[in-house]
Every structure is written in C-alpha cells, then in structure tokens.
Amino acid sequence: MSGLIALLVKGGPVMIPLLCCSVLSLAVVIERGWFWWQRRSSADADRTLELAASAHWEDALRLGEASPSPIARVLAAGICHKNPSATLAMEAAAHDELARLRRHLPILDTVITLSPLLGLLGTVTGMISAFGVMASSGVNQPHAITGGVAEALIATAAGLLIAIATLVPYNYFSARVERILADIERYGSRLELLLKDTRP
C-alpha cells in the first residue's frame, strides 16, 4: 500500500483523477459482469416459445415476465399484446431492454478516452516542471530534472494502462449487447410466425 501511495505521489496531481477513473471503471466492469452472469442462458426464451407453440399462452407469459432473460421478457410483451399488435409491443420492450443492456457502458467509453489524455496532461506538466528546474538552476540539480521526467512517464503509463484494461471488457460487453439484439430479432420473428399460424 505504501508503494502505491509513493507511486501516486511521484506521478503528480494528475494521478488523482486517474485513480478515480480506474476505480470507476472497475466498479462498472464488476457490475456489468454480474449483470451478464445472471443472463448467461437463453433457455427461458426457448421454453417461452415452446409454450407459445403449444398454445399455453398464460404459462408462456408468466415464464417470460419472471425470467431475467431480456429475450424472454420481449417475448412476454409480444404475448401479452398478441391481439392488438405483438410487433409494436416487442419493439417497445426491446428498446427498454436495450437501455438496460447498455447501462453504464458510456462510462467505460469515457474512461477509455479520458485516461490517455490525463496521462498526456501528466506528461506535459512533468516536463514543464523538469524544464523549469533546468532553466532556473541549469544542470546543477539532476535529481530534480529526472524527477520531473519520471512524473511524466508514470502518469503516461498509468493513463495507458487504465485505458487498455478498460477497453477489453468494454468491447466484450458491447459485443454481448449486439448478440442479444440479434437474438431478440430472431426470437421475435419466430413468435410472430407462431401468432400468424394460430390466427383463424
């Protein structure tokens, strides 16, 4: 812990917002990871379609509404409004689910963009400090000069590390969202076909 504090002190004041970015990114990654862990299976969506195909509409509706699966909940919205317009109901439910799936992802996107810029800012301020010492005392204080350069390098490395560590889970979560959207369209089309087949 003392080594981490010493590193933060060496990196300069820009390390404080970088530390905030890293904590925020870690919190979002943990929250989104738990969110997707709870929705790792589409078995409820398949079961909902099976019940709908067997004309057990009430059972399919109850299963879909109680399921953590976004696909099953969209199907439940279509089943609930199957007589007026199942398509519009599923579209509205899909928009709600999309907002839930993408929650907090803009925070990760901001951290990915902001962290390298903060690291660059630390580089600039560290070099300004080093050149200020050099201008005032020449080369008589090499430790002060190298300290400013070290501050610049630590801030840059920290900013890049945070951005890289955040980029991987951000791309993973974004890909999961796109896959879920494709599955919602596929399952929704299958439900629409079932509803057309059951209409007189």
One Martini backbone bead per residue (centre of mass of N, CA, C, O) as a GRO file, in nm:
protein
  200
    1MET     BB    1   0.057   0.063  -0.021
    2SER     BB    2   0.301   0.254   0.003
    3GLY     BB    3   0.391   0.217  -0.293
    4LEU     BB    4   0.135   0.336  -0.422
    5ILE     BB    5   0.151   0.613  -0.292
    6ALA     BB    6   0.432   0.683  -0.405
    7LEU     BB    7   0.345   0.666  -0.702
    8LEU     BB    8   0.128   0.887  -0.689
    9VAL     BB    9   0.322   1.112  -0.603
   10LYS     BB   10   0.516   1.090  -0.850
   11GLY     BB   11   0.285   1.147  -1.073
   12GLY     BB   12   0.107   1.353  -0.950
   13PRO     BB   13  -0.201   1.517  -0.962
   14VAL     BB   14  -0.314   1.340  -1.208
   15MET     BB   15  -0.354   1.070  -1.038
   16ILE     BB   16  -0.630   1.124  -0.915
   17PRO     BB   17  -0.816   1.099  -1.169
   18LEU     BB   18  -0.700   0.821  -1.247
   19LEU     BB   19  -0.800   0.675  -0.995
   20CYS     BB   20  -1.099   0.733  -1.044
   21CYS     BB   21  -1.115   0.586  -1.315
   22SER     BB   22  -1.035   0.304  -1.214
   23VAL     BB   23  -1.263   0.268  -1.005
   24LEU     BB   24  -1.500   0.312  -1.199
   25SER     BB   25  -1.430   0.087  -1.398
   26LEU     BB   26  -1.436  -0.150  -1.197
   27ALA     BB   27  -1.731  -0.116  -1.106
   28VAL     BB   28  -1.861  -0.156  -1.386
   29VAL     BB   29  -1.742  -0.432  -1.455
   30ILE     BB   30  -1.868  -0.582  -1.216
   31GLU     BB   31  -2.165  -0.512  -1.273
   32ARG     BB   32  -2.173  -0.625  -1.568
   33GLY     BB   33  -2.079  -0.910  -1.503
   34TRP     BB   34  -2.319  -0.982  -1.320
   35PHE     BB   35  -2.540  -0.924  -1.524
   36TRP     BB   36  -2.442  -1.145  -1.738
   37TRP     BB   37  -2.442  -1.390  -1.550
   38GLN     BB   38  -2.761  -1.385  -1.512
   39ARG     BB   39  -2.771  -1.390  -1.863
   40ARG     BB   40  -2.634  -1.672  -1.990
   41SER     BB   41  -2.928  -1.778  -2.067
   42SER     BB   42  -3.191  -1.897  -2.324
   43ALA     BB   43  -3.401  -2.105  -2.207
   44ASP     BB   44  -3.653  -1.927  -2.155
   45ALA     BB   45  -3.705  -1.855  -2.450
   46ASP     BB   46  -3.753  -2.141  -2.553
   47ARG     BB   47  -3.981  -2.211  -2.355
   48THR     BB   48  -4.174  -1.986  -2.441
   49LEU     BB   49  -4.208  -2.088  -2.733
   50GLU     BB   50  -4.315  -2.367  -2.664
   51LEU     BB   51  -4.570  -2.271  -2.518
   52ALA     BB   52  -4.680  -2.107  -2.757
   53ALA     BB   53  -4.696  -2.349  -2.958
   54SER     BB   54  -4.905  -2.494  -2.739
   55ALA     BB   55  -5.106  -2.260  -2.633
   56HIS     BB   56  -4.960  -2.157  -2.349
   57TRP     BB   57  -4.991  -1.841  -2.277
   58GLU     BB   58  -4.982  -1.804  -1.968
   59ASP     BB   59  -4.719  -1.956  -1.916
   60ALA     BB   60  -4.544  -1.787  -2.107
   61LEU     BB   61  -4.592  -1.517  -1.968
   62ARG     BB   62  -4.487  -1.588  -1.685
   63LEU     BB   63  -4.203  -1.675  -1.770
   64GLY     BB   64  -4.113  -1.412  -1.914
   65GLU     BB   65  -4.161  -1.208  -1.673
   66ALA     BB   66  -3.967  -1.381  -1.463
   67SER     BB   67  -3.729  -1.345  -1.637
   68PRO     BB   68  -3.388  -1.237  -1.692
   69SER     BB   69  -3.436  -1.249  -1.987
   70PRO     BB   70  -3.467  -1.034  -2.248
   71ILE     BB   71  -3.604  -1.219  -2.453
   72ALA     BB   72  -3.840  -1.320  -2.276
   73ARG     BB   73  -3.959  -1.034  -2.220
   74VAL     BB   74  -4.024  -0.967  -2.512
   75LEU     BB   75  -4.213  -1.206  -2.558
   76ALA     BB   76  -4.414  -1.128  -2.336
   77ALA     BB   77  -4.507  -0.867  -2.473
   78GLY     BB   78  -4.622  -1.007  -2.727
   79ILE     BB   79  -4.824  -1.192  -2.577
   80CYS     BB   80  -4.984  -0.971  -2.422
   81HIS     BB   81  -5.018  -0.820  -2.735
   82LYS     BB   82  -5.130  -1.020  -2.967
   83ASN     BB   83  -5.386  -0.879  -3.080
   84PRO     BB   84  -5.311  -0.597  -3.159
   85SER     BB   85  -4.957  -0.571  -3.126
   86ALA     BB   86  -4.673  -0.749  -3.108
   87THR     BB   87  -4.455  -0.584  -3.252
   88LEU     BB   88  -4.474  -0.317  -3.093
   89ALA     BB   89  -4.428  -0.442  -2.814
   90MET     BB   90  -4.145  -0.561  -2.876
   91GLU     BB   91  -4.009  -0.295  -2.950
   92ALA     BB   92  -4.050  -0.152  -2.680
   93ALA     BB   93  -3.908  -0.371  -2.508
   94ALA     BB   94  -3.635  -0.359  -2.658
   95HIS     BB   95  -3.565  -0.069  -2.575
   96ASP     BB   96  -3.558  -0.122  -2.273
   97GLU     BB   97  -3.340  -0.346  -2.284
   98LEU     BB   98  -3.118  -0.178  -2.419
   99ALA     BB   99  -3.083   0.023  -2.188
  100ARG     BB  100  -3.000  -0.201  -1.983
  101LEU     BB  101  -2.753  -0.318  -2.143
  102ARG     BB  102  -2.607  -0.011  -2.173
  103ARG     BB  103  -2.547   0.037  -1.895
  104HIS     BB  104  -2.250   0.227  -1.828
  105LEU     BB  105  -2.086   0.224  -2.099
  106PRO     BB  106  -2.016   0.531  -2.127
  107ILE     BB  107  -1.811   0.526  -1.898
  108LEU     BB  108  -1.602   0.347  -2.033
  109ASP     BB  109  -1.563   0.526  -2.282
  110THR     BB  110  -1.458   0.771  -2.123
  111VAL     BB  111  -1.212   0.635  -1.991
  112ILE     BB  112  -1.068   0.556  -2.256
  113THR     BB  113  -1.035   0.860  -2.345
  114LEU     BB  114  -0.930   1.011  -2.079
  115SER     BB  115  -0.674   0.869  -1.968
  116PRO     BB  116  -0.460   0.946  -2.188
  117LEU     BB  117  -0.502   1.252  -2.149
  118LEU     BB  118  -0.410   1.261  -1.857
  119GLY     BB  119  -0.131   1.143  -1.913
  120LEU     BB  120  -0.046   1.376  -2.100
  121LEU     BB  121  -0.075   1.594  -1.889
  122GLY     BB  122   0.143   1.474  -1.704
  123THR     BB  123   0.369   1.504  -1.907
  124VAL     BB  124   0.361   1.810  -1.937
  125THR     BB  125   0.397   1.888  -1.636
  126GLY     BB  126   0.664   1.734  -1.594
  127MET     BB  127   0.828   1.885  -1.814
  128ILE     BB  128   0.789   2.165  -1.702
  129SER     BB  129   0.932   2.107  -1.435
  130ALA     BB  130   1.205   2.022  -1.553
  131PHE     BB  131   1.259   2.286  -1.721
  132GLY     BB  132   1.237   2.479  -1.481
  133VAL     BB  133   1.485   2.372  -1.330
  134MET     BB  134   1.684   2.410  -1.565
  135ALA     BB  135   1.646   2.722  -1.591
  136SER     BB  136   1.724   2.797  -1.285
  137SER     BB  137   1.991   2.566  -1.242
  138GLY     BB  138   2.038   2.395  -1.468
  139VAL     BB  139   2.259   2.102  -1.402
  140ASN     BB  140   2.283   2.093  -1.071
  141GLN     BB  141   1.983   1.921  -1.062
  142PRO     BB  142   1.924   1.612  -1.166
  143HIS     BB  143   1.698   1.504  -0.978
  144ALA     BB  144   1.482   1.713  -1.053
  145ILE     BB  145   1.470   1.647  -1.351
  146THR     BB  146   1.411   1.336  -1.333
  147GLY     BB  147   1.151   1.372  -1.167
  148GLY     BB  148   0.983   1.504  -1.391
  149VAL     BB  149   1.011   1.269  -1.593
  150ALA     BB  150   0.888   1.050  -1.411
  151GLU     BB  151   0.612   1.181  -1.385
  152ALA     BB  152   0.544   1.163  -1.683
  153LEU     BB  153   0.569   0.849  -1.719
  154ILE     BB  154   0.367   0.757  -1.503
  155ALA     BB  155   0.113   0.894  -1.616
  156THR     BB  156   0.117   0.763  -1.893
  157ALA     BB  157   0.110   0.468  -1.804
  158ALA     BB  158  -0.153   0.485  -1.641
  159GLY     BB  159  -0.342   0.577  -1.870
  160LEU     BB  160  -0.292   0.335  -2.060
  161LEU     BB  161  -0.367   0.107  -1.864
  162ILE     BB  162  -0.661   0.188  -1.814
  163ALA     BB  163  -0.755   0.183  -2.110
  164ILE     BB  164  -0.683  -0.112  -2.174
  165ALA     BB  165  -0.843  -0.246  -1.932
  166THR     BB  166  -1.124  -0.123  -2.044
  167LEU     BB  167  -1.150  -0.213  -2.344
  168VAL     BB  168  -1.208  -0.515  -2.321
  169PRO     BB  169  -1.483  -0.515  -2.164
  170TYR     BB  170  -1.628  -0.319  -2.353
  171ASN     BB  171  -1.623  -0.500  -2.606
  172TYR     BB  172  -1.766  -0.739  -2.476
  173PHE     BB  173  -2.032  -0.598  -2.396
  174SER     BB  174  -2.103  -0.495  -2.680
  175ALA     BB  175  -2.120  -0.777  -2.810
  176ARG     BB  176  -2.348  -0.882  -2.630
  177VAL     BB  177  -2.558  -0.679  -2.718
  178GLU     BB  178  -2.564  -0.757  -3.019
  179ARG     BB  179  -2.648  -1.053  -2.973
  180ILE     BB  180  -2.914  -0.996  -2.828
  181LEU     BB  181  -3.047  -0.838  -3.056
  182ALA     BB  182  -3.041  -1.070  -3.259
  183ASP     BB  183  -3.212  -1.264  -3.083
  184ILE     BB  184  -3.463  -1.091  -3.060
  185GLU     BB  185  -3.530  -1.092  -3.363
  186ARG     BB  186  -3.548  -1.399  -3.397
  187TYR     BB  187  -3.762  -1.462  -3.177
  188GLY     BB  188  -3.974  -1.258  -3.274
  189SER     BB  189  -4.023  -1.390  -3.551
  190ARG     BB  190  -4.119  -1.662  -3.438
  191LEU     BB  191  -4.365  -1.549  -3.287
  192GLU     BB  192  -4.508  -1.424  -3.531
  193LEU     BB  193  -4.551  -1.694  -3.674
  194LEU     BB  194  -4.723  -1.822  -3.452
  195LEU     BB  195  -4.951  -1.609  -3.457
  196LYS     BB  196  -5.032  -1.657  -3.753
  197ASP     BB  197  -5.100  -1.964  -3.721
  198THR     BB  198  -5.333  -1.907  -3.488
  199ARG     BB  199  -5.494  -1.759  -3.679
  200PRO     BB  200  -5.803  -1.767  -3.851
   0.00000   0.00000   0.00000
